[in-house]
Amino acid sequence: MNKLYFGDCLDILKKLNKEHPSGFIDLIYIDPPFNSKRNYNILFENVDLKDTKAQKEAFSDTWSNVSYKDTLEELKDIDLDLFAFLESLDKNIISKSAVSYLTTMAIRIYYMHKVLKETGSFYLHCDPTMSHYLKILCDLIFKVTNFRNEIAWCYRGAGYPKMDFGKRHDVILRYSKTANYIFNLDDVREEYAETTKARFKHHIGNIRNGKDFGVQKLHPLGKQPDDWWQIQPIAPSARERLGYPTQKPEALLDKIVKASSNKGSLVADFFGGCGTTISVAQNLKRKWLAVDISHLAIGLIERRLINSYGKTIKNTYEIDGLPKDISSAKQLAEGTSRGRLKFQDWIIEAMIGGVHNPRKTADGGWDGHLTFEMPNHLKEIILIEVKSGNVNVKNLREFIQVINKQKAAIGVFVCFDENVTKPMRLEAKDAGYYKKDIFGANYDRIQIMTVEKLLEGEVIKMPNILTTTFKTAKEKKENGEQPDLFKDK
C-alpha cells in the first residue's frame, strides 16, 4: 500500500534501507528547507483574541537543534569522502549553521541513494544560496558520472532589489543511481512554437522507430524540453493553493514524475510538506510514500487526498507513526511525561486540521483553534479544547465561559467516549446554535467530539459554504488527466 510516515525522515530512511537493502524506489523528489538560517515555517494567520495572539509556527527547521558534530562522526564511519568535505567546510570556511544544514542534508541524501533502485532517479529542489554546496554533496554520493542535469525552474514575480537583478529561478539538481535510468522523453515533449510549425510544416512527422530519414524532421509529439522550465508559482487566488507558503505547483511535479517514472512506479518525497508530490503521483497512477516530521503535515496531506479523490482513498494507504485506533490513541495520551501535550497536538492538527495554542494554559483556556471566512470576508473562530483524561460537566462549563469571553463562533470539546456524561451533553445542547437564523440549519455552538468518532472520520459541523484554515485541494478530473492549474473556476 501507499504510505504516509510521521517522523524524522532519517529514522524512516534507515528503517527502509534495512528492509530493502537493494533499493526499491523508482523516483525521489525532495524540496527541503534551503538553509538553516531561514525560518522556513508555515506562519499561520494572526487571530485577534482578547487574551493572546494564537499564531502557530509549524514545520520548523529540525537541523537548527541537531548536534551536527555527532552526525559528522556518523558520516565518518559510513562515507569518508563526505566526512572530509564537510570537515573542511567546518574549518571556518562557511558559517556553523550552514555546515549544520549541509551535514544534516548529507546523511539523509546518503540514505536516499541507498533506497533507490538501480534504475532510479533523484531530484533535489534548492535555491542558489545552497545549490553549489549541495551539488558537491550529491556528486560525492551519486558520483559525478551520474549527474544528469541542473534544471532551472523559472517564474515571473513582483519586486526587484535596488542594486541587483531580480531573482526569478530555483535550481533542481537531477541525478540517477546508475547509467541505466528511466527517462520518458515522449511523455514530456513540448509543443513547437506556432512560427516553428509554420516554417517547418512539411517536415513534421515521418519518423519511424526513432530514426529520421533525410533532412532534419520535427518530432510529431513536440520538441525535446530544455533544462529551464517556465512554470508560474501558484497564484494567490488559485484553487490549488493550500495556504502553505513553499507549496510548489503541480505542473512542476507533473513534468518530473512523468519523465522519471512509469505507471505503477514508486515515487517518494521525504520532506512531504503539503503533499504536492503525492497528489501528482496519485493522479498519474504511481505508487507513493511520503515522510514528514510534523503530524500537521501528515494531516494536511491526508485531507488533500480526501478532498481530491474522496474518502475511499483512505483504503489505499497506511499512516505509520500516528494512532490508528483507540488503543494507540490512549497510549499516546498516557505514554510519556509529555504525552498529554503530544496527544493534544495530534488531535488538533492531524485529526481536526486546526492550529494549537502555543501558550499552554491551565484549565480555563483552550488548546487550539480554527478560523473560517464568512461571505463578507469577516473571520469567525472555532476554539478547541482537548482532554486526555477524566472530565466532567464543570470542565465543559469552564470551556463555555471561554467561548463566550472570546466571542468564538463554535467551541469543540474533545475527549474519550467513556468520559462523556449526560449532564455534559445537556450543557452543550443548552448553549444553543450558531447563526441558525442566517443559515437555517442546526450547527451546535458547543460540540462534544469523541476521539472514537474522530478516528471514524467525524468532522466539525459548520456551514459548508465557508472556507476553513486550510483550503481544500483542487479536485482532479474524473478521467485522471492533469487539471488546468492556473485557471480559477
C-alpha positions in Angstrom: 0.0 0.0 0.0 0.9 3.6 -0.3 2.4 5.0 2.9 2.5 8.2 4.9 5.2 8.2 7.6 5.2 10.5 10.6 8.7 11.1 11.9 12.2 12.2 11.1 13.0 11.1 7.6 16.5 9.9 8.7 14.9 7.4 11.0 12.5 6.2 8.3 15.3 6.0 5.7 17.4 3.8 7.9 14.5 1.6 8.6 13.6 1.3 4.8 17.3 0.6 4.0 17.3 -2.3 6.3 14.1 -3.7 4.9 15.2 -3.1 1.3 19.0 -3.2 1.1 19.0 -3.5 -2.7 16.8 -0.4 -3.1 13.1 -0.3 -4.1 12.1 3.3 -5.0 12.0 4.5 -8.6 11.9 8.3 -8.1 12.7 10.6 -5.2 11.9 14.3 -5.3 12.7 16.5 -2.2 12.1 20.1 -1.5 13.8 20.6 1.8 14.3 24.0 3.6 17.0 25.9 1.7 19.2 26.8 4.6 19.2 26.7 8.4 19.1 30.5 9.0 15.9 30.9 7.1 12.7 30.4 9.1 11.0 28.1 6.7 7.8 27.6 8.6 4.2 28.0 7.9 3.1 31.2 9.5 -0.5 30.9 10.2 -2.7 33.9 10.1 -2.9 36.0 13.2 -6.2 35.7 15.1 -7.1 38.6 17.2 -8.2 37.1 20.5 -8.5 39.1 23.7 -6.1 37.1 25.9 -3.4 36.0 23.4 -2.4 36.1 19.7 -3.0 32.5 18.7 -0.3 32.1 16.0 1.3 28.8 15.2 4.7 28.3 13.6 5.0 24.7 12.3 7.3 22.7 10.1 10.3 24.1 11.9 13.9 23.6 10.8 14.8 20.4 12.6 18.5 20.8 12.0 18.7 24.0 14.0 18.7 21.9 17.1 20.7 19.0 15.7 24.2 18.3 17.0 25.9 18.2 13.7 29.2 17.1 15.3 27.5 13.8 16.2 26.2 13.4 12.6 29.7 14.2 11.3 31.1 11.3 13.4 28.4 9.0 12.0 29.3 10.0 8.4 33.0 9.3 9.2 32.0 5.7 9.7 30.0 5.3 6.5 31.5 7.7 3.9 34.9 9.2 4.4 34.7 11.4 1.3 31.5 13.1 2.7 33.1 13.5 6.1 36.3 15.0 4.6 34.3 17.6 2.6 32.1 18.6 5.5 35.0 18.7 7.9 36.9 21.1 5.6 33.8 23.4 5.5 33.7 23.3 9.2 37.1 24.9 9.5 35.8 28.4 9.3 35.1 28.3 5.5 31.4 28.9 6.0 29.1 29.5 8.9 28.4 26.9 11.5 24.7 27.0 10.7 25.4 26.3 7.1 27.7 23.4 8.0 25.0 22.1 10.3 22.4 22.3 7.5 24.7 20.6 4.9 25.7 17.8 7.4 22.0 17.1 8.2 21.2 17.0 4.5 24.2 14.9 3.6 23.3 11.9 5.8 19.7 12.0 4.6 20.7 12.1 0.9 23.2 9.3 1.6 20.3 7.0 2.7 18.0 8.2 -0.1 20.7 7.0 -2.6 20.6 3.6 -0.8 16.8 3.1 -1.1 16.7 4.0 -4.8 16.5 1.2 -7.4 19.4 0.8 -9.8 17.2 2.5 -12.4 16.1 5.2 -10.0 16.3 9.0 -10.2 16.8 11.7 -7.6 15.6 15.4 -7.9 16.8 17.9 -5.3 15.0 21.3 -5.3 17.1 24.1 -3.9 17.9 27.8 -4.4 21.2 29.4 -5.4 22.2 30.1 -1.8 23.0 26.4 -1.2 22.8 24.7 -4.6 26.6 24.8 -5.2 27.3 23.1 -1.8 24.5 20.6 -2.3 25.8 19.7 -5.7 29.1 18.7 -4.3 27.4 16.5 -1.7 25.4 14.8 -4.5 28.4 14.4 -6.7 30.1 12.5 -3.8 27.1 10.4 -3.0 25.8 9.6 -6.5 29.2 10.0 -8.3 29.9 12.7 -10.9 29.2 10.4 -13.7 25.6 10.1 -12.6 24.9 13.8 -12.6 22.3 14.3 -15.3 21.3 18.0 -15.3 20.7 21.2 -13.4 17.2 22.3 -14.1 16.3 26.0 -13.7 12.7 26.5 -12.7 11.9 30.0 -14.0 9.0 32.2 -13.0 7.8 35.7 -13.1 7.4 37.7 -9.9 7.0 41.1 -8.3 9.6 43.4 -6.9 13.3 43.9 -7.6 16.3 44.6 -5.4 17.7 48.1 -5.7 21.2 47.0 -6.7 20.8 43.6 -8.4 19.0 41.5 -11.0 15.6 40.1 -10.0 15.7 36.6 -8.5 13.5 34.6 -10.8 14.5 30.9 -10.6 15.1 27.9 -8.3 17.5 25.1 -9.0 16.6 21.4 -9.3 19.6 19.0 -9.4 18.9 15.8 -11.2 20.9 12.6 -10.6 20.4 8.9 -11.5 21.7 6.0 -9.4 23.4 4.4 -12.5 23.7 5.0 -16.2 20.6 2.8 -16.7 17.8 5.0 -15.7 14.1 5.8 -16.6 13.6 8.8 -18.8 10.3 9.1 -20.8 11.2 11.8 -23.3 8.0 11.5 -25.3 5.8 12.0 -22.2 7.3 15.4 -21.6 7.8 16.8 -25.1 6.6 20.4 -25.5 4.6 21.8 -28.4 6.5 23.7 -31.0 6.0 27.4 -31.3 3.5 28.4 -34.0 6.2 30.2 -36.0 8.3 27.0 -36.0 5.4 24.8 -37.0 4.6 27.2 -39.9 8.2 27.3 -41.1 8.7 23.5 -41.0 5.2 22.3 -41.6 6.4 20.0 -44.4 9.0 18.4 -42.1 6.8 17.3 -39.1 6.4 13.5 -38.8 7.8 10.7 -40.9 9.9 9.5 -38.0 9.9 5.7 -37.7 11.4 3.7 -34.9 13.2 6.8 -33.5 15.0 7.4 -36.8 14.5 10.3 -39.2 15.2 9.8 -42.9 16.8 12.5 -45.0 16.5 16.1 -43.8 16.0 17.2 -40.2 12.5 16.5 -39.1 10.3 17.9 -36.3 9.1 15.2 -34.0 5.3 14.8 -34.3 4.9 14.7 -30.4 6.7 18.0 -29.9 10.1 19.3 -29.2 12.6 18.0 -26.6 12.3 20.2 -23.5 15.2 22.3 -22.3 16.7 22.4 -18.8 14.9 25.6 -18.0 11.2 25.4 -17.3 8.9 28.4 -17.4 6.2 27.5 -14.9 4.4 30.1 -12.8 4.1 29.6 -9.0 0.6 29.1 -7.6 -1.4 32.3 -7.8 -2.8 33.6 -4.5 -6.4 33.0 -5.8 -5.8 29.6 -7.4 -7.9 26.7 -6.1 -4.8 24.6 -5.9 -3.3 26.9 -3.2 -3.5 25.3 0.3 -2.1 28.2 2.4 1.4 26.6 2.5 4.0 29.3 1.6 6.5 26.9 0.0 3.9 24.9 -2.0 5.1 24.1 -5.5 2.8 24.0 -8.5 1.5 20.6 -9.6 2.6 21.4 -13.1 6.3 21.3 -11.9 6.0 17.9 -10.3 3.9 16.6 -13.2 6.8 17.0 -15.5 9.3 15.4 -13.1 7.1 12.4 -12.3 6.2 11.8 -16.0 9.8 12.0 -17.1 11.4 9.7 -14.5 8.8 7.1 -13.6 6.2 4.8 -15.2 2.7 3.9 -14.2 3.0 1.6 -11.2 6.4 3.0 -10.3 7.1 4.0 -6.6 7.6 7.8 -6.1 8.8 9.1 -2.7 9.1 12.5 -1.0 11.0 12.5 2.3 10.1 16.2 3.0 6.4 15.7 2.4 5.1 19.2 3.3 1.7 19.8 1.8 1.9 16.7 -0.4 2.2 18.1 -3.9 4.5 15.2 -5.0 2.0 12.7 -3.6 -1.0 14.3 -5.2 0.7 14.3 -8.6 1.9 10.7 -8.2 -1.7 9.6 -7.3 -3.1 11.4 -10.3 -0.6 9.8 -12.6 -1.3 6.3 -11.3 2.1 5.9 -9.5 2.6 4.3 -6.1 3.9 6.6 -3.5 5.3 7.2 0.0 5.8 10.4 1.9 7.5 11.3 5.2 7.2 14.4 7.3 8.3 15.3 10.9 5.1 17.2 11.6 1.8 15.5 12.2 0.3 18.7 10.9 1.8 18.0 7.5 0.6 14.4 7.6 -2.9 15.6 8.4 -2.8 18.2 5.6 -1.6 15.6 3.0 -4.4 13.3 4.1 -7.1 16.0 3.8 -5.7 17.0 0.4 -6.0 13.4 -0.8 -9.5 13.0 0.5 -10.7 16.4 -0.9 -9.2 15.4 -4.3 -10.2 11.8 -4.5 -12.9 11.2 -1.9 -13.0 9.3 1.3 -12.5 5.9 -0.3 -8.9 6.8 -1.0 -8.2 6.1 2.7 -8.4 2.4 1.8 -5.4 2.7 -0.4 -2.7 4.0 2.0 -1.5 3.5 5.6 -0.2 6.0 8.1 2.8 4.9 10.1 3.7 6.7 13.3 0.3 8.1 14.3 -2.5 6.4 16.2 -4.8 4.3 14.0 -7.2 3.1 16.7 -8.5 3.9 20.1 -5.9 1.8 21.9 -2.9 3.5 20.3 -4.6 6.9 20.9 -4.8 6.1 24.6 -1.2 5.1 24.6 -0.3 8.4 23.1 -2.3 10.2 25.8 -0.8 8.3 28.6 2.6 7.0 27.4 5.1 9.7 28.3 5.5 12.7 30.6 4.7 14.9 27.6 2.1 12.5 26.3 -0.8 14.9 27.1 0.6 17.7 25.0 1.5 15.4 22.1 -2.0 13.9 22.3 -3.5 17.4 22.1 -1.4 18.4 19.1 -2.3 15.2 17.3 -6.0 15.7 17.9 -5.9 19.4 16.9 -3.5 19.3 13.9 -3.8 15.8 12.4 -7.4 14.9 13.2 -9.2 18.2 13.1 -6.9 20.3 11.0 -6.5 23.2 13.4 -3.7 25.1 15.0 -2.6 24.5 18.5 -2.4 27.3 21.0 1.4 28.0 21.5 0.7 29.3 25.0 -0.2 26.2 27.0 -2.6 27.2 29.7 -4.2 25.6 32.7 -7.9 24.8 32.8 -9.9 27.9 31.7 -8.0 28.4 28.4 -8.2 26.5 25.1 -5.8 24.2 23.3 -6.3 25.1 19.7 -8.4 26.9 17.1 -9.7 27.0 13.5 -10.8 30.0 11.6 -13.3 30.3 8.7 -14.3 33.1 6.5 -17.8 34.4 6.1 -19.1 35.6 2.7 -18.4 39.2 3.8 -14.7 38.3 4.4 -15.1 38.6 8.2 -13.3 35.7 10.0 -15.0 33.6 12.6 -13.2 31.5 15.2 -13.7 27.9 16.4 -11.9 27.2 19.7 -10.8 23.6 20.6 -10.3 22.1 24.0 -8.8 18.6 24.3 -9.0 16.4 27.4 -6.9 13.2 27.6 -8.2 12.1 31.0 -11.2 12.2 33.2 -13.6 15.1 32.6 -16.9 16.3 34.0 -19.6 18.9 33.4 -17.6 21.5 35.3 -14.8 21.3 32.7 -17.3 21.9 29.9 -18.8 24.9 31.7 -15.4 26.4 32.1 -14.8 26.0 28.4 -18.2 27.5 27.5 -17.2 30.6 29.6 -14.0 30.9 27.4 -16.1 30.6 24.2 -18.3 33.4 25.4 -15.4 35.6 26.6 -13.6 35.2 23.3 -16.8 35.6 21.3 -16.0 32.5 19.3 -18.5 31.1 16.8 -18.2 27.5 17.9 -16.5 25.5 20.6 -15.3 22.0 20.1 -14.7 19.9 23.3 -12.8 16.6 22.6 -12.5 13.7 25.0 -12.7 9.9 25.1 -16.2 8.5 24.7 -16.1 6.8 28.1 -15.8 10.2 29.8 -18.9 11.9 28.2 -21.8 12.2 30.6 -25.5 13.0 30.1 -25.1 16.3 32.0 -22.3 17.3 29.6 -24.5 16.6 26.6 -27.3 18.6 28.1 -25.0 21.5 28.9 -23.7 21.6 25.4 -27.2 21.5 23.9 -28.3 24.4 26.1 -25.5 26.5 24.6 -27.7 26.9 21.5 -26.8 27.1 17.9 -24.5 29.2 15.6 -26.4 31.7 13.5 -29.4 29.5 13.0 -31.4 32.5 11.8 -29.0 33.1 8.9 -28.2 29.5 7.7 -31.5 27.8 8.7 -29.5 24.8 10.0 -28.6 23.5 13.4 -24.9 24.0 14.0 -24.4 23.3 17.7 -22.4 26.2 19.3 -20.8 23.7 21.6 -19.9 20.4 20.0 -18.6 17.4 22.0 -16.5 15.2 19.8 -15.1 11.9 21.0 -11.7 10.5 19.9 -13.5 7.4 18.8 -15.7 9.4 16.3 -12.7 11.4 15.1 -11.0 8.2 14.2 -14.1 7.2 12.3 -13.9 10.4 10.3 -16.3 12.7 12.0 -15.8 16.4 11.3 -16.9 19.7 12.9 -20.4 20.7 11.9 -20.4 24.1 10.4 -21.8 25.9 7.3 -20.3 24.1 4.2 -20.2 27.3 2.2 -17.3 28.6 4.2 -13.6 28.0 3.8 -11.5 26.8 6.7 -7.9 27.5 7.8 -6.5 25.2 5.1 -8.1 25.5 1.6 -9.1 22.2 0.0 -7.0 20.7 -2.7 -8.3 21.1 -6.2 -10.3 18.2 -7.4 -8.9 16.0 -10.2 -10.7 15.4 -13.3 -12.6 12.1 -13.3 -10.6 10.8 -16.3 -7.3 11.2 -14.4 -6.0 14.0 -16.6 -4.0 16.8 -15.0 -6.3 19.8 -14.5 -5.6 23.3 -15.6 -3.7 24.6 -12.6 -3.8 28.3 -13.3 -7.5 28.9 -14.2 -9.9 29.7 -11.4 -13.3 28.2 -12.0 
